[in-house]
């Protein structure tokens, strides 16, 4: 039996980091002059969970939109397991700003390595000239852990301590 002073509710940041660590795809929302645009993207997170990395082709409208307006949103969620109420699945809406990581940037080797560690089948696309790596600097997360468990979190509430050598 838990002690009366113990908190039986797990830390939402721990659960959120577990969700992010297991997520390899997200719905990306970007803004266009005609309205919102969404796309499915592959992604990887920095070790401290303060950044997401996307590798995008110039053939995609969302890459060009992020270059024009870097404010964006990502949605990740647990896989649909067939439960009667899918809205009980964990999900997180991440808001952030996108920035291109130039191939000659000192940040590119660590960021591309992190991306390829999590998505090794993408290696071929790094040799294609129309693909670029983007860093999404996360500003806020709305995390829904289940019924009656929703949290608005800032980076300092969910992220692990930053190690500058590993955060890119």
Beta strands, then each sheet from edge to edge (+ up, - down):
strand 1: 25-32
strand 2: 35-42
strand 3: 44-45
strand 4: 51-57
strand 5: 71-77
strand 6: 91-101
strand 7: 131-146
strand 8: 149-154
sheet 1: 2+ 1- 5+ 6- 7+ 4- 3+
sheet 2: 2+ 1- 5+ 6- 7+ 8-
end
